[in-house]
Amino acid sequence: MKPIQEIAASVGLKEGDLEYYGRYMAKVRLEAIRRLERKKGSSLILVSAMTPTPAGEGKTTVSVGLTQALAKLGKSVVAALREPSLGPVFGIKGGATGGGRSRILPMEDINLHFTNDFHAIESAHNLLAALLDNSVFHGNPLNIDPRKITWRRVMDMNDRFLRDIVVGLGGSINGVPRETGFDIVPSSEIMAILCLSRSYKELKEKIRNILLSFTYDGRPVHAGDLKIEGAVTSLLKYALLPNLVQTTEGVPVILHGGPFANIAQGTNSIMATDLALKLADYVVTEAGFGFDLGAEKFFDIVARYGELNPKVVVLVATVRALKYHAGVPREDLHVPNPRLAVLGMANLRKHYENISKFGIECIIALNRFTSDTDEEIDAVVKAAEDEGMNIAPADIFDKGGEGGIELAEKTVSLCREATGTYRPLYDWDAPVEDKIFTVASEIYGAVSVDYQPLAKRNLDVIKKFGYDKLPVCIAKTQQSLSDNPALLGLPSNFIVTVREIKIAAGAGFLIPITGEILRMPGLSKAPAAYGIDIDDDGNITGISG
């Protein structure tokens, strides 16, 4: 690794622009961000993927590899990506810094505590919860109905035992007993707000607007009613600042924020992307899970709030994922089968078609795994090209940037050809039910949406208090285009079931919760934590990319 001062200097940042976290990590100071302006003609490239599978697709690896390949072509390039959550790191998914020769470094530090952004968000969120309960305990001046408190607590770990709990037990000295629970930090509205804010003023204003509860007579209670937005924002002083790190080939990466795409907006902060667009001619960013989740939310929420205009979508696919969506069991994915790889393209085709609905050019990055054969790669490339799709194989895990040259060249060509501005999928002023149906039908392929009783009551509240003009950030399984994780490939004739609709008034969106999606994951029978260790010299092992 190069000292972080060298990485900063390569994109015009000065030593005084940084807050240092050791030799290889730094935060970029607000003064520097304000001083810089977006480069004219800079190209924003969004990396997304087909529907994820247990075999893994390597979206972050492709994001890093493409960034390195653009650098090898002599382009001025910076990646703007999300930070990892400790939950997946110690759970089943593993880390989130790429893999092989296309990683973000220092990998272990980033995957563990990094610069403590997640801890700050966790503390800010829970301070708000504690002050809310404290107000109820000390005379309840706001007339809050404890049964209608919607603000839960968070922690950055997979812990199913905390999903639903009772607090306030042990007598009146411990408060008012009520049901509540914990969500994981990436689903926190504070995380969403941080990633949509560009200043402390904006951050504080959004926190002021957070809906916490309702009174006994049904009126909404916001954080601003408690007059605590200043205290909560103060915990986020450094968390608001984007982080600067590097790839395995010394290319700069702005790493900031980490909302999950299945339960939140699934992209890094607007500040990170905006900073990257001020530093480089090409910016590679990433949306979580498949295009139906993070990328749809990027276009319909994040890009509109951040005034971002992506030029190209890079859609990650793998031979293994294609075979899995064709019905091949996970344990047999290593067995060569070009026919089934092509058969599984129905899922990929749907995502490719969805991208065109936003008026954006797309190229498929066929990310090569060791078990893939030339016959399989060639079969998929030919099938895609015969259908008029842009596609390029990439071997960036083994070869780093060199293995992504073809992908980078085709991406640059598409960026040059791109004209105009993307078009959002729906109008924010449309009725809430119309916005949800538009996403469910156009992006997922659903025939209708079913609202359960709680969701219907939520809709009444949303309309009554004027939250109906907010965009929708649908919480849905990442394992299927539908809300049923068992439906692989290209499901048809299915109904999306909305259980509940949460109001994220501070972040500025509604969260329809579909199917059986959870906002607090659990650990598997054999979590990754069992394989992680540290030796006497402080070297950590066992963390995957």
C-alpha positions as CSV (number, residue, x, y, z in Angstrom):
1,M,0.0,0.0,0.0
2,K,1.0,3.6,-0.7
3,P,0.8,6.2,2.1
4,I,-2.6,7.8,2.0
5,Q,-0.9,11.2,1.3
6,E,0.3,9.8,-2.0
7,I,-3.2,8.6,-2.9
8,A,-4.7,12.0,-2.0
9,A,-2.0,13.9,-4.0
10,S,-2.8,11.8,-7.1
11,V,-6.3,13.4,-7.3
12,G,-5.2,16.9,-6.2
13,L,-6.0,16.7,-2.5
14,K,-3.5,18.4,-0.2
15,E,-2.1,17.2,3.2
16,G,-4.2,19.7,5.0
17,D,-7.4,18.4,3.4
18,L,-7.2,15.2,5.4
19,E,-8.0,13.8,8.8
20,Y,-5.6,10.9,9.3
21,Y,-6.5,7.4,10.6
22,G,-3.1,5.8,10.5
23,R,-0.9,5.5,7.4
24,Y,-3.4,4.2,4.9
25,M,-6.8,5.7,5.8
26,A,-8.1,9.3,6.0
27,K,-11.2,11.4,6.0
28,V,-11.5,14.3,3.6
29,R,-12.3,17.5,5.5
30,L,-15.4,19.5,4.8
31,E,-13.4,22.6,3.8
32,A,-11.8,20.7,1.0
33,I,-15.1,19.3,-0.3
34,R,-16.6,22.8,-0.3
35,R,-13.5,24.2,-2.1
36,L,-13.7,21.8,-5.0
37,E,-16.2,21.8,-7.9
38,R,-17.5,19.0,-10.0
39,K,-15.4,18.4,-13.1
40,K,-17.2,19.3,-16.3
41,G,-18.1,16.3,-18.4
42,S,-17.3,13.8,-15.7
43,S,-18.9,10.4,-16.2
44,L,-20.7,8.5,-13.4
45,I,-20.8,4.7,-13.9
46,L,-23.2,2.7,-11.8
47,V,-22.4,-1.0,-11.1
48,S,-25.3,-3.3,-10.4
49,A,-26.1,-7.0,-10.9
50,M,-28.5,-9.7,-11.8
51,T,-30.4,-11.3,-9.0
52,P,-27.8,-12.5,-6.4
53,T,-27.2,-16.2,-5.7
54,P,-25.5,-18.0,-2.8
55,A,-22.6,-18.6,-5.1
56,G,-21.7,-14.9,-5.1
57,E,-21.4,-12.6,-8.1
58,G,-18.5,-10.3,-7.1
59,K,-20.1,-6.9,-7.7
60,T,-17.6,-5.1,-5.5
61,T,-14.8,-7.0,-7.1
62,V,-16.0,-5.8,-10.5
63,S,-16.4,-2.3,-9.3
64,V,-12.8,-2.2,-8.1
65,G,-11.5,-4.1,-11.1
66,L,-13.2,-1.7,-13.5
67,T,-11.8,1.2,-11.7
68,Q,-8.3,-0.2,-12.0
69,A,-8.8,-1.0,-15.6
70,L,-9.9,2.6,-16.3
71,A,-6.7,3.7,-14.6
72,K,-4.6,1.4,-16.8
73,L,-6.2,3.1,-19.8
74,G,-4.8,6.4,-18.5
75,K,-8.1,7.7,-17.3
76,S,-8.6,9.9,-14.3
77,V,-10.8,7.7,-12.1
78,V,-12.0,7.3,-8.5
79,A,-14.4,4.7,-7.1
80,A,-17.1,5.7,-4.6
81,L,-18.3,2.7,-2.7
82,R,-20.1,1.6,0.6
83,E,-18.5,0.6,3.9
84,P,-19.0,-2.9,5.2
85,S,-21.3,-3.8,8.1
86,L,-20.0,-6.0,10.9
87,G,-23.1,-8.2,10.6
88,P,-22.2,-9.8,7.3
89,V,-18.5,-9.8,8.1
90,F,-19.1,-12.1,11.0
91,G,-22.1,-13.8,9.4
92,I,-22.4,-15.7,6.2
93,K,-21.8,-13.1,3.5
94,G,-18.3,-12.1,4.5
95,G,-16.6,-8.7,4.0
96,A,-17.3,-6.1,1.3
97,T,-13.9,-5.1,0.0
98,G,-13.7,-7.1,-3.3
99,G,-11.4,-10.0,-3.9
100,G,-8.3,-11.4,-5.4
101,R,-6.3,-8.6,-7.2
102,S,-9.3,-6.3,-7.2
103,R,-9.6,-5.3,-3.5
104,I,-9.9,-2.2,-1.4
105,L,-7.1,-1.8,1.2
106,P,-6.4,-2.0,4.1
107,M,-9.0,-4.9,3.9
108,E,-9.0,-6.0,7.6
109,D,-9.3,-2.5,9.0
110,I,-12.1,-1.6,6.6
111,N,-14.1,-4.7,7.3
112,L,-13.8,-4.3,11.0
113,H,-14.1,-0.9,12.7
114,F,-12.6,1.3,9.9
115,T,-13.0,4.9,10.9
116,N,-15.9,4.2,13.3
117,D,-18.6,5.6,11.1
118,F,-21.0,2.8,11.9
119,H,-20.4,3.1,15.6
120,A,-21.2,6.8,15.4
121,I,-24.4,6.1,13.6
122,E,-25.4,3.4,16.1
123,S,-24.7,5.8,19.0
124,A,-26.7,8.6,17.4
125,H,-29.6,6.4,16.7
126,N,-29.7,4.9,20.2
127,L,-29.2,8.3,21.8
128,L,-32.4,9.3,20.1
129,A,-34.2,6.2,21.4
130,A,-32.9,6.8,25.0
131,L,-34.0,10.5,25.0
132,L,-37.4,9.6,23.6
133,D,-38.0,7.0,26.3
134,N,-36.6,9.4,28.9
135,S,-39.2,12.1,27.9
136,V,-42.0,9.6,28.4
137,F,-40.5,8.6,31.8
138,H,-40.2,12.2,33.1
139,G,-43.8,13.3,32.9
140,N,-44.4,12.7,29.2
141,P,-44.8,16.4,28.3
142,L,-45.4,15.6,24.6
143,N,-48.3,13.2,25.5
144,I,-46.6,10.4,23.7
145,D,-48.5,7.1,23.5
146,P,-45.8,4.4,24.4
147,R,-47.7,1.9,22.4
148,K,-47.2,4.0,19.3
149,I,-43.5,4.6,19.5
150,T,-42.1,3.5,16.1
151,W,-38.4,4.3,16.8
152,R,-36.5,1.1,17.6
153,R,-32.9,0.6,18.6
154,V,-30.0,-0.7,16.4
155,M,-26.7,-2.6,16.6
156,D,-24.3,-3.6,13.9
157,M,-24.4,-7.3,14.4
158,N,-26.7,-10.1,13.2
159,D,-28.7,-11.0,16.4
160,R,-32.1,-12.6,15.8
161,F,-32.7,-12.7,19.6
162,L,-33.1,-8.9,19.7
163,R,-35.6,-8.5,16.9
164,D,-38.6,-8.3,19.3
165,I,-38.1,-7.5,22.9
166,V,-39.8,-5.9,25.9
167,V,-38.1,-2.9,27.6
168,G,-39.0,-1.1,30.9
169,L,-39.3,-4.2,33.0
170,G,-38.3,-4.1,36.7
171,G,-40.7,-1.6,38.2
172,S,-41.5,2.1,37.6
173,I,-37.9,3.1,38.2
174,N,-36.9,1.4,34.9
175,G,-39.6,3.2,32.8
176,V,-42.8,2.2,31.0
177,P,-42.9,-1.4,29.8
178,R,-43.4,-1.7,26.0
179,E,-42.6,-3.9,23.1
180,T,-39.8,-2.8,20.8
181,G,-36.7,-4.4,19.2
182,F,-33.4,-3.9,17.4
183,D,-32.6,-3.5,13.7
184,I,-29.2,-3.7,12.1
185,V,-27.3,-0.4,11.7
186,P,-27.4,-0.3,7.9
187,S,-31.2,-0.2,8.1
188,S,-31.1,2.8,10.5
189,E,-32.8,6.0,9.3
190,I,-29.8,7.8,10.6
191,M,-27.6,5.8,8.1
192,A,-30.0,6.8,5.3
193,I,-30.0,10.4,6.4
194,L,-26.2,10.5,6.6
195,C,-25.9,9.2,3.1
196,L,-28.4,11.8,1.8
197,S,-26.8,14.8,3.5
198,R,-24.2,17.3,2.3
199,S,-23.7,19.5,5.4
200,Y,-24.2,19.5,9.1
201,K,-27.1,21.9,8.6
202,E,-28.8,19.5,6.2
203,L,-28.0,16.5,8.5
204,K,-29.5,18.3,11.5
205,E,-32.6,19.3,9.6
206,K,-33.2,15.8,8.4
207,I,-32.8,14.4,11.9
208,R,-35.2,17.0,13.2
209,N,-37.8,15.6,10.8
210,I,-37.5,12.0,12.0
211,L,-40.9,10.5,12.9
212,L,-40.6,8.9,16.3
213,S,-44.1,8.2,17.6
214,F,-47.7,9.4,17.9
215,T,-49.5,11.0,20.7
216,Y,-52.5,9.7,22.5
217,D,-54.7,11.8,20.2
218,G,-52.9,10.6,17.1
219,R,-50.6,13.4,16.2
220,P,-47.1,12.7,14.9
221,V,-44.1,13.3,17.2
222,H,-40.8,14.2,15.5
223,A,-37.2,14.4,16.8
224,G,-37.5,18.2,16.6
225,D,-40.3,18.2,19.1
226,L,-37.8,16.9,21.7
227,K,-35.2,19.5,20.6
228,I,-32.4,16.9,20.5
229,E,-31.3,17.1,16.9
230,G,-28.2,19.1,17.9
231,A,-27.0,16.4,20.3
232,V,-27.7,13.6,17.9
233,T,-25.9,15.4,15.0
234,S,-22.9,16.1,17.2
235,L,-22.2,12.4,17.4
236,L,-21.9,12.4,13.6
237,K,-19.3,15.1,13.3
238,Y,-16.7,12.9,11.8
239,A,-19.0,10.2,10.4
240,L,-20.3,12.8,7.8
241,L,-16.8,13.1,6.3
242,P,-16.1,10.7,3.4
243,N,-13.2,8.2,3.8
244,L,-10.2,7.9,1.4
245,V,-8.5,4.6,0.9
246,Q,-7.0,2.7,-2.1
247,T,-7.3,-0.4,-4.3
248,T,-4.7,-3.1,-4.7
249,E,-3.2,-1.1,-7.6
250,G,-3.2,2.2,-5.8
251,V,-6.2,3.8,-7.3
252,P,-8.2,6.1,-5.0
253,V,-11.5,5.0,-3.4
254,I,-13.9,7.2,-1.5
255,L,-15.6,4.8,0.9
256,H,-18.6,6.2,2.9
257,G,-21.9,5.0,4.3
258,G,-23.4,1.5,4.1
259,P,-27.2,1.1,3.9
260,F,-28.3,-2.3,2.8
261,A,-30.2,-2.4,-0.6
262,N,-32.9,-4.9,0.5
263,I,-34.0,-2.8,3.5
264,A,-32.7,0.7,2.7
265,Q,-31.4,2.7,-0.3
266,G,-28.3,0.5,-0.8
267,T,-25.8,3.1,-2.1
268,N,-22.9,5.1,-0.6
269,S,-23.3,8.7,0.4
270,I,-24.1,11.5,-1.9
271,M,-21.1,13.4,-0.4
272,A,-18.8,10.5,-1.4
273,T,-20.1,10.4,-5.0
274,D,-20.1,14.2,-5.2
275,L,-16.5,14.4,-4.0
276,A,-15.4,11.7,-6.4
277,L,-17.0,13.7,-9.3
278,K,-14.9,16.7,-8.2
279,L,-11.7,14.6,-8.2
280,A,-11.9,12.5,-11.4
281,D,-13.2,12.3,-14.9
282,Y,-14.7,8.8,-14.4
283,V,-16.4,7.7,-11.2
284,V,-17.4,4.1,-10.5
285,T,-20.1,3.7,-7.9
286,E,-22.1,0.6,-6.9
287,A,-25.7,-0.2,-5.8
288,G,-26.3,-3.1,-3.5
289,F,-27.8,-6.5,-4.6
290,G,-29.6,-6.8,-7.9
291,F,-30.8,-3.9,-10.1
292,D,-34.3,-4.3,-8.8
293,L,-33.1,-3.2,-5.3
294,G,-30.2,-0.8,-5.0
295,A,-30.1,0.5,-8.5
296,E,-33.8,1.2,-8.8
297,K,-33.5,3.2,-5.5
298,F,-30.4,4.9,-6.8
299,F,-32.3,6.3,-9.8
300,D,-35.6,7.0,-8.1
301,I,-34.3,8.4,-4.8
302,V,-30.5,9.0,-4.4
303,A,-29.8,10.4,-7.9
304,R,-32.8,12.8,-7.6
305,Y,-31.8,14.1,-4.1
306,G,-28.1,14.2,-5.1
307,E,-28.6,15.7,-8.7
308,L,-26.6,12.8,-10.1
309,N,-26.8,11.7,-13.7
310,P,-25.2,8.3,-14.4
311,K,-24.0,7.7,-17.9
312,V,-23.8,3.9,-18.0
313,V,-24.9,0.9,-15.9
314,V,-22.5,-2.0,-15.7
315,L,-24.6,-5.1,-15.0
316,V,-22.6,-7.9,-13.3
317,A,-23.4,-11.5,-14.2
318,T,-21.6,-14.8,-13.8
319,V,-21.8,-18.2,-15.4
320,R,-22.5,-19.6,-12.0
321,A,-25.4,-17.3,-11.3
322,L,-26.9,-18.0,-14.7
323,K,-26.8,-21.7,-14.1
324,Y,-28.2,-21.3,-10.6
325,H,-31.2,-19.4,-12.1
326,A,-31.6,-22.2,-14.6
327,G,-32.2,-24.6,-11.7
328,V,-28.6,-26.0,-11.1
329,P,-28.0,-26.9,-7.4
330,R,-25.3,-24.9,-5.7
331,E,-23.1,-27.9,-5.2
332,D,-23.1,-28.6,-9.0
333,L,-22.4,-25.1,-10.2
334,H,-18.7,-26.1,-10.9
335,V,-19.8,-28.7,-13.5
336,P,-19.5,-27.2,-17.0
337,N,-22.8,-26.7,-18.8
338,P,-22.9,-24.0,-21.5
339,R,-26.6,-24.8,-22.4
340,L,-27.9,-24.2,-18.9
341,A,-25.8,-21.0,-18.6
342,V,-27.6,-19.6,-21.6
343,L,-31.0,-21.0,-20.3
344,G,-30.5,-19.0,-17.1
345,M,-30.2,-15.7,-19.0
346,A,-34.0,-15.0,-18.5
347,N,-33.2,-13.3,-15.2
348,L,-30.3,-11.3,-16.7
349,R,-32.4,-10.3,-19.6
350,K,-35.1,-8.8,-17.3
351,H,-32.6,-6.7,-15.5
352,Y,-31.1,-5.5,-18.8
353,E,-34.5,-4.5,-20.0
354,N,-35.3,-2.7,-16.7
355,I,-32.2,-0.5,-17.2
356,S,-33.5,0.8,-20.5
357,K,-36.6,2.0,-18.7
358,F,-34.5,4.7,-17.1
359,G,-33.0,5.7,-20.5
360,I,-29.5,4.5,-19.6
361,E,-27.0,2.5,-21.6
362,C,-26.0,-0.8,-20.2
363,I,-23.1,-3.2,-20.5
364,I,-23.0,-6.7,-19.0
365,A,-19.8,-7.5,-17.1
366,L,-19.4,-11.3,-17.2
367,N,-17.3,-11.8,-14.1
368,R,-15.1,-14.9,-14.6
369,F,-14.8,-17.5,-11.8
370,T,-12.0,-20.2,-11.7
371,S,-14.5,-22.9,-12.4
372,D,-15.9,-21.3,-15.6
373,T,-14.8,-22.8,-18.9
374,D,-14.1,-21.0,-22.2
375,E,-17.0,-22.8,-23.7
376,E,-19.4,-21.4,-21.1
377,I,-18.1,-17.9,-21.4
378,D,-18.2,-17.9,-25.2
379,A,-21.7,-19.3,-25.2
380,V,-23.1,-16.6,-22.9
381,V,-21.3,-13.8,-24.8
382,K,-22.6,-15.1,-28.1
383,A,-26.2,-15.4,-26.8
384,A,-26.1,-11.9,-25.4
385,E,-24.6,-10.3,-28.5
386,D,-27.2,-12.2,-30.7
387,E,-29.9,-10.4,-28.7
388,G,-28.2,-7.1,-29.2
389,M,-26.8,-6.8,-25.6
390,N,-23.5,-5.1,-24.8
391,I,-21.3,-7.5,-23.0
392,A,-17.6,-8.0,-22.0
393,P,-16.0,-10.8,-20.1
394,A,-13.8,-9.7,-17.2
395,D,-11.2,-11.7,-15.3
396,I,-10.4,-9.1,-12.7
397,F,-10.2,-11.4,-9.6
398,D,-7.1,-13.1,-11.0
399,K,-5.7,-10.4,-13.2
400,G,-6.8,-7.1,-11.5
401,G,-7.2,-4.1,-13.8
402,E,-5.5,-5.9,-16.7
403,G,-8.4,-8.4,-16.7
404,G,-11.0,-5.7,-17.1
405,I,-9.5,-3.7,-20.1
406,E,-12.1,-4.9,-22.6
407,L,-14.9,-4.0,-20.1
408,A,-13.3,-0.6,-19.4
409,E,-12.9,0.3,-23.2
410,K,-16.5,-0.6,-23.9
411,T,-17.7,1.4,-20.9
412,V,-15.7,4.5,-21.9
413,S,-17.2,4.2,-25.4
414,L,-20.7,4.1,-24.0
415,C,-20.0,7.0,-21.7
416,R,-18.9,9.1,-24.8
417,E,-22.1,8.2,-26.6
418,A,-24.4,8.9,-23.7
419,T,-26.5,12.1,-24.1
420,G,-29.2,13.7,-22.0
421,T,-30.4,12.8,-18.5
422,Y,-31.8,9.6,-17.1
423,R,-35.6,9.5,-16.6
424,P,-37.0,8.4,-13.2
425,L,-39.5,5.5,-13.2
426,Y,-42.3,7.4,-11.4
427,D,-43.5,10.9,-10.3
428,W,-43.1,11.5,-6.6
429,D,-46.5,13.3,-6.6
430,A,-48.3,10.2,-7.7
431,P,-50.4,8.3,-5.1
432,V,-48.4,6.0,-2.9
433,E,-50.2,2.9,-4.2
434,D,-49.3,3.9,-7.8
435,K,-45.6,4.4,-7.0
436,I,-45.4,1.0,-5.3
437,F,-47.3,-0.7,-8.2
438,T,-45.1,0.9,-10.8
439,V,-41.9,-0.5,-9.2
440,A,-43.5,-3.9,-8.5
441,S,-44.9,-4.3,-12.0
442,E,-42.2,-2.6,-14.1
443,I,-39.1,-3.7,-12.2
444,Y,-40.1,-6.9,-10.5
445,G,-42.7,-8.2,-13.0
446,A,-45.6,-8.5,-10.5
447,V,-49.2,-8.6,-11.6
448,S,-50.6,-6.8,-8.5
449,V,-49.9,-5.6,-5.0
450,D,-51.7,-6.9,-1.9
451,Y,-51.9,-4.7,1.2
452,Q,-52.3,-6.4,4.5
453,P,-54.4,-4.7,7.2
454,L,-51.4,-2.9,8.9
455,A,-50.2,-1.6,5.6
456,K,-53.7,-0.2,4.9
457,R,-53.7,1.6,8.2
458,N,-50.3,2.9,7.5
459,L,-51.5,4.3,4.2
460,D,-54.3,6.2,6.0
461,V,-51.8,7.8,8.3
462,I,-49.4,8.6,5.4
463,K,-52.1,10.4,3.5
464,K,-53.5,12.2,6.6
465,F,-50.2,13.8,7.6
466,G,-49.0,14.6,4.0
467,Y,-46.2,12.0,3.7
468,D,-47.7,10.7,0.5
469,K,-45.5,12.8,-1.8
470,L,-42.3,10.9,-0.7
471,P,-40.7,8.3,-2.9
472,V,-40.8,4.6,-2.0
473,C,-37.8,2.6,-0.8
474,I,-39.2,-0.9,-1.0
475,A,-37.8,-3.6,1.4
476,K,-37.7,-6.9,-0.5
477,T,-35.8,-10.1,-0.6
478,Q,-32.6,-9.9,-2.7
479,Q,-32.9,-13.6,-3.7
480,S,-35.7,-13.2,-6.2
481,L,-37.2,-10.6,-8.5
482,S,-40.4,-11.3,-6.6
483,D,-40.9,-11.0,-2.8
484,N,-40.6,-14.8,-2.5
485,P,-37.0,-15.9,-2.2
486,A,-37.9,-19.4,-3.6
487,L,-38.9,-18.0,-7.0
488,L,-35.7,-18.0,-9.1
489,G,-35.1,-17.0,-12.7
490,L,-37.9,-15.0,-14.2
491,P,-41.0,-15.4,-12.0
492,S,-44.4,-14.6,-13.5
493,N,-48.0,-14.1,-12.4
494,F,-47.0,-13.3,-8.8
495,I,-48.4,-10.8,-6.3
496,V,-46.2,-8.6,-4.1
497,T,-47.5,-8.5,-0.5
498,V,-47.0,-5.3,1.5
499,R,-47.1,-6.1,5.2
500,E,-46.3,-2.6,6.5
501,I,-45.2,0.8,5.4
502,K,-42.7,2.7,7.6
503,I,-42.4,6.5,7.3
504,A,-38.8,7.6,7.1
505,A,-39.7,11.3,7.2
506,G,-36.2,12.4,8.0
507,A,-34.6,10.5,5.2
508,G,-37.4,11.6,2.9
509,F,-38.9,8.3,1.7
510,L,-41.5,5.6,2.6
511,I,-40.5,2.0,3.3
512,P,-43.0,-0.6,2.1
513,I,-42.0,-3.9,3.7
514,T,-42.8,-6.9,1.5
515,G,-42.9,-10.6,2.0
516,E,-40.9,-11.9,4.9
517,I,-38.0,-9.5,4.8
518,L,-36.3,-8.7,8.1
519,R,-34.5,-5.6,9.2
520,M,-32.3,-7.6,11.6
521,P,-30.5,-10.6,10.1
522,G,-29.6,-13.7,12.1
523,L,-26.4,-15.8,12.1
524,S,-26.2,-19.1,10.2
525,K,-25.3,-22.4,11.8
526,A,-21.6,-21.9,10.8
527,P,-21.0,-18.1,10.7
528,A,-17.8,-16.6,9.3
529,A,-16.8,-15.6,12.8
530,Y,-15.6,-19.2,13.5
531,G,-12.9,-18.8,10.9
532,I,-11.5,-15.3,12.0
533,D,-8.5,-15.1,14.2
534,I,-5.6,-12.8,15.3
535,D,-2.0,-13.7,16.1
536,D,0.4,-12.3,18.7
537,D,1.6,-9.7,16.2
538,G,-1.9,-8.4,15.6
539,N,-2.3,-9.9,12.2
540,I,-6.0,-10.8,11.5
541,T,-6.8,-13.7,9.3
542,G,-10.0,-15.4,8.0
543,I,-11.9,-12.3,6.8
544,S,-13.0,-12.8,3.2
545,G,-13.1,-9.8,0.8
